[in-house]
Amino acid sequence: MNEQKLIEQAQHGDRKALAELVKLYEQTVFNFSFKICRHKDRAENTMQETFLSMVKNIHQFSGQSKLSTWLYRVVANHCLMLARSESKYGYTSFEDEEALIDEKEIADWSVAPDRVTENNELKMVLDKAIEKLPADYRIVFMLRDVEGLTTEETAKIVELSVPAVKSRLHRARAFLRNELNDTFSEDINNNINE
């Protein structure tokens, strides 16, 4: 059954259709929640709150955007509220994200071990830089550069104008570029002094 039909049935109270929609978007919502909230428990809580909001408000979904866009907006709002209510962000590394990958995936043994080490180091540096981004900027960065959504889709999700999204994305990228440059410059200086 196609998604539009499921949405229509869910809007008319069909619990099986609602369950199918949850099943269809469960992994996407959790992964995005985790990337924004940066903590497994917060991501699980956000996922539950998102689907609770979907169940309560599916009748308000107009179909003018994709359901995924609507769900991204709900996740973003829940994560922002959570971030604003907490003074400190917990540290979660990209290694934790790798646990989200389906266990059936087979390791790629064609990559040399030194490249794996370099990639892991780069992931750690990037993760620390992303962690320093304010939640408002992190959400825009994740939607555009990690999830691959368009600027227009991102603007709808975060309820900002397209120029505001472009501005936040530009600032987030500039911040990350500076953080990476500082880290790598420091590493180069340390290696020269050794």
C-alpha positions as CSV (number, residue, x, y, z in Angstrom):
1,M,0.0,0.0,0.0
2,N,1.4,3.4,-0.9
3,E,2.1,6.0,1.8
4,Q,-0.6,8.4,0.7
5,K,-3.2,5.7,1.2
6,L,-1.8,4.9,4.6
7,I,-1.9,8.5,5.6
8,E,-5.6,8.8,4.5
9,Q,-6.5,5.7,6.4
10,A,-4.6,6.9,9.5
11,Q,-6.4,10.2,9.4
12,H,-9.7,8.3,9.5
13,G,-8.7,6.4,12.6
14,D,-7.2,3.2,11.2
15,R,-4.7,2.0,13.8
16,K,-3.1,-0.5,11.5
17,A,-2.3,2.3,9.0
18,L,-0.8,4.4,11.9
19,A,1.3,1.4,13.0
20,E,2.5,1.0,9.4
21,L,3.5,4.6,9.2
22,V,5.4,4.3,12.5
23,K,7.2,1.2,11.3
24,L,8.0,2.9,8.0
25,Y,9.6,5.9,9.6
26,E,10.9,4.5,12.9
27,Q,14.5,4.1,11.9
28,T,14.6,7.5,10.1
29,V,13.2,9.3,13.0
30,F,15.5,7.6,15.5
31,N,18.6,8.2,13.4
32,F,17.8,11.9,12.9
33,S,16.9,12.3,16.6
34,F,20.2,10.7,17.6
35,K,22.2,13.0,15.2
36,I,20.5,16.1,16.7
37,C,20.1,15.2,20.3
38,R,23.5,13.4,20.5
39,H,22.4,11.0,23.1
40,K,20.7,7.6,22.8
41,D,18.2,8.1,25.6
42,R,17.3,11.6,24.4
43,A,16.9,10.2,20.9
44,E,14.6,7.4,22.0
45,N,12.6,9.9,24.1
46,T,12.4,12.3,21.1
47,M,11.3,9.4,18.8
48,Q,8.5,8.5,21.2
49,E,7.4,12.1,21.5
50,T,7.5,12.5,17.7
51,F,5.3,9.5,17.1
52,L,3.0,10.5,19.9
53,S,2.6,13.9,18.2
54,M,2.0,12.1,14.9
55,V,-0.7,9.9,16.3
56,K,-2.4,12.9,18.0
57,N,-2.1,15.2,15.0
58,I,-2.1,13.1,11.9
59,H,-5.6,14.6,11.0
60,Q,-3.9,18.0,10.8
61,F,-1.4,16.8,8.2
62,S,-2.4,18.5,5.0
63,G,-0.2,16.7,2.5
64,Q,1.4,19.9,1.2
65,S,4.8,18.5,2.1
66,K,6.1,15.0,2.5
67,L,5.3,13.2,5.7
68,S,9.0,12.8,6.3
69,T,9.4,16.6,6.2
70,W,6.6,17.0,8.7
71,L,8.2,14.4,11.0
72,Y,11.6,16.1,10.7
73,R,10.0,19.3,11.8
74,V,8.5,17.5,14.9
75,V,11.9,15.9,15.7
76,A,13.7,19.3,15.3
77,N,11.2,21.0,17.6
78,H,11.4,18.3,20.3
79,C,15.3,18.3,20.1
80,L,15.4,22.1,20.3
81,M,13.1,22.2,23.4
82,L,15.2,19.5,25.0
83,A,18.4,21.4,24.2
84,R,17.0,24.6,25.6
85,S,15.9,23.0,28.8
86,E,19.4,21.5,29.4
87,S,22.4,23.7,30.1
88,K,25.0,21.1,29.1
89,Y,25.0,18.8,26.1
90,G,26.2,15.2,26.6
91,Y,29.1,13.9,24.6
92,T,28.3,11.2,22.1
93,S,30.7,10.0,19.4
94,F,30.2,8.9,15.9
95,E,31.2,5.4,17.1
96,D,27.8,5.3,18.9
97,E,26.1,6.1,15.6
98,E,27.8,3.1,14.0
99,A,25.9,0.9,16.4
100,L,22.7,2.0,14.6
101,I,23.9,0.4,11.4
102,D,22.2,-2.9,10.6
103,E,24.3,-5.7,12.0
104,K,23.8,-7.7,8.7
105,E,26.2,-5.3,6.9
106,I,29.5,-6.9,6.0
107,A,32.7,-5.1,6.8
108,D,34.7,-3.8,3.9
109,W,38.1,-5.5,4.2
110,S,39.5,-3.6,1.1
111,V,40.2,-0.6,3.2
112,A,43.7,-0.5,4.7
113,P,44.0,-0.4,8.5
114,D,45.8,2.9,8.5
115,R,43.0,4.5,6.4
116,V,40.5,3.2,9.0
117,T,42.5,4.8,11.8
118,E,42.6,8.1,9.8
119,N,38.9,7.9,9.2
120,N,38.2,7.2,12.9
121,E,40.4,10.2,13.9
122,L,38.6,12.4,11.4
123,K,35.2,11.3,12.7
124,M,36.3,12.1,16.3
125,V,37.5,15.6,15.3
126,L,34.4,16.3,13.3
127,D,32.1,14.9,16.0
128,K,33.7,17.2,18.6
129,A,33.3,20.2,16.2
130,I,29.6,19.4,15.5
131,E,29.1,19.0,19.2
132,K,30.1,22.6,19.7
133,L,27.5,23.9,17.3
134,P,24.5,25.5,18.9
135,A,21.4,23.3,18.5
136,D,19.7,25.7,16.0
137,Y,22.8,25.6,13.7
138,R,23.4,21.8,14.2
139,I,19.8,21.0,13.1
140,V,20.2,23.0,9.9
141,F,23.6,21.5,9.2
142,M,22.4,18.0,9.8
143,L,19.3,18.4,7.6
144,R,21.2,19.9,4.7
145,D,24.6,18.3,4.8
146,V,24.0,15.0,6.4
147,E,20.4,14.1,5.5
148,G,20.7,15.8,2.1
149,L,17.5,17.8,2.2
150,T,17.1,20.9,0.0
151,T,17.3,24.4,1.4
152,E,13.5,24.8,0.9
153,E,12.7,21.5,2.7
154,T,15.0,22.5,5.5
155,A,13.3,25.9,5.8
156,K,9.9,24.2,6.1
157,I,11.1,21.9,8.7
158,V,12.8,24.5,10.9
159,E,10.1,27.1,10.1
160,L,12.6,29.7,8.9
161,S,13.0,31.6,5.6
162,V,15.3,30.2,2.9
163,P,17.7,33.1,3.5
164,A,17.8,32.4,7.2
165,V,18.6,28.7,6.6
166,K,21.3,29.7,4.1
167,S,22.8,32.0,6.7
168,R,22.7,29.4,9.5
169,L,24.2,26.8,7.2
170,H,26.9,29.2,6.1
171,R,27.8,30.0,9.7
172,A,27.7,26.4,10.7
173,R,30.0,25.4,7.9
174,A,32.4,28.3,8.6
175,F,32.5,27.4,12.3
176,L,33.2,23.7,11.5
177,R,35.9,24.7,9.0
178,N,37.5,26.9,11.6
179,E,37.4,24.1,14.2
180,L,38.9,21.6,11.8
181,N,41.6,24.1,10.7
182,D,42.5,24.8,14.3
183,T,42.7,21.2,15.2
184,F,44.8,20.2,12.2
185,S,47.1,23.3,12.5
186,E,47.6,22.3,16.1
187,D,48.5,18.7,15.1
188,I,50.9,19.9,12.4
189,N,52.6,22.3,14.9
190,N,52.9,19.5,17.5
191,N,54.4,17.2,14.9
192,I,56.9,19.8,13.8
193,N,58.0,20.5,17.4
194,E,58.5,16.8,18.2
